[in-house]
């Protein structure tokens, strides 16, 4: 049971996971307001405003900076991880989402022309990546959450 206490009192883990959770809740609320429908699955989904991935890794890097300083090995690892994840979210994964929309349009066109339904077996996700703004807002949310929790809780 000691391992459980160590996990739930680990500031790096608690802050990173809570930043992800905050971003996911914000994403669900924003989706609800913009689209006028509540989609509870947005709590666990990728893509959208703000980026949960960016919030998670930015808060981890910020927590490392708080406890070990900006010159530390821990911060360096967290910062490099954050850069890679944020770049991937707004680059490769964003393009994948765009390609998914085009593939769905092509599939719809083929269905209309052939008058035959294409298999629903493979569902492509449109919400995969993030715009630069979504990444920036997610990272900012993560850093703010880290600063608050480091100063108020840990």
LINZIZI-V95461 format. One record per residue. N is the residue number from 1. RES is the residue in one small letter. PSI is psi in degrees with one decimal (NA if undefined). OMEGA is omega as a letter, one per 30 degrees, with the letter a starting at -180 (999 if undefined). Layout:
N/RES/PSI/OMEGA
N/RES/PSI/OMEGA
This chain:
1/x/-18.7/l
2/x/-35.5/l
3/x/-36.1/l
4/x/-43.9/l
5/x/-41.5/l
6/x/-39.2/l
7/x/-49.6/a
8/x/-9.5/l
9/x/6.6/l
10/x/110.1/a
11/x/-34.4/a
12/x/-45.1/a
13/x/-47.3/a
14/x/-45.3/a
15/x/-43.0/l
16/x/-45.4/a
17/x/-39.1/l
18/x/-32.8/l
19/x/-42.0/l
20/x/-46.2/a
21/x/-43.8/l
22/x/-43.8/l
23/x/-41.3/a
24/x/-39.6/l
25/x/-44.9/l
26/x/-42.0/l
27/x/-42.4/a
28/x/-42.8/l
29/x/-44.9/l
30/x/-43.0/l
31/x/-42.4/l
32/x/-46.5/a
33/x/-45.9/a
34/x/-43.1/a
35/x/-3.3/l
36/x/26.7/l
37/x/140.0/a
38/x/120.8/l
39/x/97.5/a
40/x/-22.2/l
41/x/-15.0/l
42/x/-20.4/l
43/x/-26.6/a
44/x/-1.6/a
45/x/163.7/l
46/x/171.2/l
47/x/170.5/l
48/x/175.9/a
49/x/128.1/f
50/x/171.2/l
51/x/117.9/l
52/x/-34.9/l
53/x/-47.0/a
54/x/-38.8/l
55/x/-41.6/a
56/x/-53.5/a
57/x/-32.7/l
58/x/-38.6/l
59/x/-34.5/l
60/x/-46.0/l
61/x/-42.6/a
62/x/-38.2/l
63/x/-40.3/l
64/x/-41.8/l
65/x/-41.1/a
66/x/-47.2/a
67/x/-27.2/a
68/x/-11.2/a
69/x/160.4/a
70/x/-16.6/l
71/x/6.3/a
72/x/158.3/l
73/x/-43.3/a
74/x/-45.4/l
75/x/-41.2/a
76/x/-45.9/l
77/x/-45.7/l
78/x/-41.1/a
79/x/-43.7/l
80/x/-42.4/l
81/x/-44.2/a
82/x/-42.7/l
83/x/-45.4/a
84/x/-47.3/a
85/x/-45.1/a
86/x/-40.5/l
87/x/-44.0/l
88/x/-41.5/a
89/x/-37.8/a
90/x/-1.9/a
91/x/-90.7/a
92/x/-47.6/a
93/x/-33.8/l
94/x/-44.1/l
95/x/-37.1/l
96/x/-42.1/l
97/x/-40.9/l
98/x/-42.7/l
99/x/-35.7/l
100/x/-42.2/l
101/x/-42.5/l
102/x/-43.4/l
103/x/-40.9/l
104/x/-39.5/l
105/x/-42.5/l
106/x/-43.6/l
107/x/-41.7/l
108/x/-41.7/l
109/x/-43.6/l
110/x/-41.5/l
111/x/-41.2/a
112/x/-43.9/a
113/x/-46.5/a
114/x/-10.8/a
115/x/42.1/a
116/x/137.9/a
117/x/132.8/l
118/x/145.9/a
119/x/134.2/l
120/x/6.3/a
121/x/-41.3/a
122/x/113.8/l
123/x/121.8/l
124/x/137.6/l
125/x/128.9/l
126/x/-35.8/l
127/x/94.3/a
128/x/-49.3/a
129/x/-169.7/a
130/x/151.9/l
131/x/167.0/l
132/x/-37.1/l
133/x/-42.8/l
134/x/-38.2/l
135/x/-45.6/a
136/x/-42.4/l
137/x/-41.7/l
138/x/-45.9/l
139/x/-41.7/l
140/x/-43.9/l
141/x/-44.8/l
142/x/-42.3/l
143/x/-43.4/l
144/x/-43.9/l
145/x/-41.4/l
146/x/-47.5/a
147/x/-45.3/a
148/x/-49.7/a
149/x/-37.1/l
150/x/-38.1/a
151/x/-29.3/a
152/x/-27.5/a
153/x/-46.0/a
154/x/NA/999
